[in-house]
Amino acid sequence: MASLVVGCSPAPKSTLAVERTEEGKARVLIAPCPEYDALQFSIFSKGGSVGFHSWAISNNAMRGQLAEIELFSAPTGWSVTEEGLKSIDAAESYTIHLDGSVRGRGLDGKISFTPDRFEALKPGQVLVRDGKGAKTVKKSEFMKKDSDRCTPD
């Protein structure tokens, strides 16, 4: 008699993290992946008193690495493509999405979080994707090099 073992594959490791700066602003960190090209970035609000709005930027060169993005401020070489969202405050939740690639193969990042989770971050902590939500981890853990999360499916 044959038996069948069914298991779940582990959740993909986070390629994005959100940290709270000393000034209380949001900064998105991008995992250190060699040969990663960050192409487009967006944040969407959902619900609450702000409704659905977004802020988005695009890499003018459509290639090149990026270590972090200060929300609502386009990095050098990037252009703002949507400006409907101005801050993190009254929405029910936010979703951040980064389109990118490694050697031409898609490797995207996504994280959803609530303002309460963001406000609760302490120095040295970041939010990373955990299923459909977010969990708090040490920034140093997120910043460790990990080839598994840098390999496109």
LOKOL-355291 format. One record per residue (C-alpha): x, y, z. Coordinates in steps of 0.2 Angstrom, whole numbers, plus 5000, padded with zeros to 4 digits. Example, Ala and Ser with C-alpha at 12.3 -4.5 7.8 and 13.67 -1.06 7.14 Angstrom:
<dokols>
{dokol {5062, 4978, 5039}},
{dokol {5068, 4995, 5036}},
</dokols>
This chain:
<dokols>
{dokol {5000, 5000, 5000}},
{dokol {5007, 5017, 4995}},
{dokol {5005, 5032, 5006}},
{dokol {5005, 5050, 5001}},
{dokol {5013, 5064, 5011}},
{dokol {5006, 5081, 5008}},
{dokol {5016, 5096, 5014}},
{dokol {5016, 5115, 5012}},
{dokol {5030, 5124, 5005}},
{dokol {5038, 5137, 5015}},
{dokol {5032, 5155, 5013}},
{dokol {5042, 5165, 5002}},
{dokol {5055, 5176, 5011}},
{dokol {5052, 5194, 5011}},
{dokol {5061, 5205, 4998}},
{dokol {5053, 5221, 5006}},
{dokol {5053, 5228, 5024}},
{dokol {5045, 5244, 5031}},
{dokol {5054, 5254, 5045}},
{dokol {5048, 5269, 5055}},
{dokol {5062, 5283, 5054}},
{dokol {5066, 5294, 5069}},
{dokol {5055, 5307, 5062}},
{dokol {5040, 5295, 5061}},
{dokol {5041, 5293, 5042}},
{dokol {5040, 5277, 5033}},
{dokol {5055, 5270, 5024}},
{dokol {5054, 5254, 5013}},
{dokol {5070, 5243, 5013}},
{dokol {5074, 5232, 4998}},
{dokol {5083, 5215, 5002}},
{dokol {5101, 5215, 4997}},
{dokol {5100, 5204, 4981}},
{dokol {5114, 5204, 4968}},
{dokol {5109, 5209, 4951}},
{dokol {5092, 5215, 4956}},
{dokol {5084, 5228, 4945}},
{dokol {5070, 5238, 4954}},
{dokol {5058, 5244, 4941}},
{dokol {5042, 5251, 4948}},
{dokol {5035, 5254, 4966}},
{dokol {5018, 5258, 4973}},
{dokol {5008, 5260, 4989}},
{dokol {4989, 5259, 4990}},
{dokol {4978, 5264, 5004}},
{dokol {4962, 5254, 5008}},
{dokol {4947, 5259, 5018}},
{dokol {4947, 5271, 5033}},
{dokol {4943, 5289, 5030}},
{dokol {4955, 5291, 5015}},
{dokol {4947, 5277, 5004}},
{dokol {4957, 5270, 4990}},
{dokol {4972, 5281, 4984}},
{dokol {4990, 5277, 4978}},
{dokol {5007, 5284, 4976}},
{dokol {5018, 5276, 4963}},
{dokol {5036, 5279, 4955}},
{dokol {5045, 5272, 4940}},
{dokol {5063, 5269, 4937}},
{dokol {5068, 5280, 4922}},
{dokol {5082, 5269, 4917}},
{dokol {5071, 5253, 4920}},
{dokol {5087, 5245, 4928}},
{dokol {5098, 5247, 4943}},
{dokol {5098, 5242, 4961}},
{dokol {5090, 5252, 4975}},
{dokol {5092, 5249, 4994}},
{dokol {5078, 5259, 5001}},
{dokol {5063, 5271, 4997}},
{dokol {5058, 5285, 5008}},
{dokol {5039, 5285, 5005}},
{dokol {5032, 5300, 4996}},
{dokol {5049, 5305, 4990}},
{dokol {5055, 5299, 4973}},
{dokol {5074, 5293, 4973}},
{dokol {5086, 5301, 4961}},
{dokol {5083, 5293, 4943}},
{dokol {5064, 5289, 4947}},
{dokol {5048, 5298, 4942}},
{dokol {5032, 5300, 4951}},
{dokol {5018, 5292, 4941}},
{dokol {5004, 5294, 4954}},
{dokol {5002, 5306, 4968}},
{dokol {4984, 5302, 4976}},
{dokol {4992, 5296, 4992}},
{dokol {5002, 5309, 5003}},
{dokol {5005, 5300, 5020}},
{dokol {5001, 5285, 5031}},
{dokol {4988, 5289, 5043}},
{dokol {4969, 5286, 5042}},
{dokol {4967, 5271, 5030}},
{dokol {4962, 5254, 5036}},
{dokol {4977, 5246, 5028}},
{dokol {4991, 5249, 5015}},
{dokol {4999, 5238, 5002}},
{dokol {5016, 5241, 4995}},
{dokol {5022, 5233, 4979}},
{dokol {5039, 5233, 4970}},
{dokol {5041, 5226, 4953}},
{dokol {5058, 5220, 4949}},
{dokol {5069, 5207, 4941}},
{dokol {5085, 5197, 4943}},
{dokol {5094, 5194, 4926}},
{dokol {5077, 5198, 4917}},
{dokol {5067, 5186, 4927}},
{dokol {5053, 5193, 4938}},
{dokol {5056, 5195, 4957}},
{dokol {5043, 5206, 4965}},
{dokol {5040, 5211, 4983}},
{dokol {5023, 5214, 4992}},
{dokol {5018, 5219, 5010}},
{dokol {5002, 5224, 5018}},
{dokol {5001, 5232, 5035}},
{dokol {4990, 5243, 5046}},
{dokol {4994, 5260, 5053}},
{dokol {4994, 5253, 5070}},
{dokol {5007, 5240, 5066}},
{dokol {5018, 5254, 5058}},
{dokol {5016, 5266, 5073}},
{dokol {5021, 5252, 5085}},
{dokol {5038, 5249, 5077}},
{dokol {5053, 5253, 5088}},
{dokol {5071, 5257, 5082}},
{dokol {5079, 5242, 5075}},
{dokol {5062, 5234, 5070}},
{dokol {5054, 5232, 5053}},
{dokol {5038, 5225, 5046}},
{dokol {5040, 5210, 5034}},
{dokol {5027, 5200, 5024}},
{dokol {5018, 5186, 5034}},
{dokol {5005, 5178, 5023}},
{dokol {4993, 5192, 5019}},
{dokol {4998, 5203, 5033}},
{dokol {5014, 5208, 5041}},
{dokol {5025, 5203, 5056}},
{dokol {5038, 5213, 5066}},
{dokol {5056, 5207, 5065}},
{dokol {5074, 5214, 5068}},
{dokol {5080, 5225, 5054}},
{dokol {5097, 5215, 5056}},
{dokol {5088, 5199, 5052}},
{dokol {5080, 5206, 5037}},
{dokol {5096, 5214, 5030}},
{dokol {5106, 5197, 5030}},
{dokol {5110, 5191, 5013}},
{dokol {5099, 5176, 5008}},
{dokol {5101, 5169, 4991}},
{dokol {5084, 5159, 4992}},
{dokol {5074, 5175, 4992}},
{dokol {5084, 5183, 4978}},
{dokol {5080, 5168, 4966}},
{dokol {5065, 5171, 4955}},
{dokol {5053, 5156, 4953}},
</dokols>
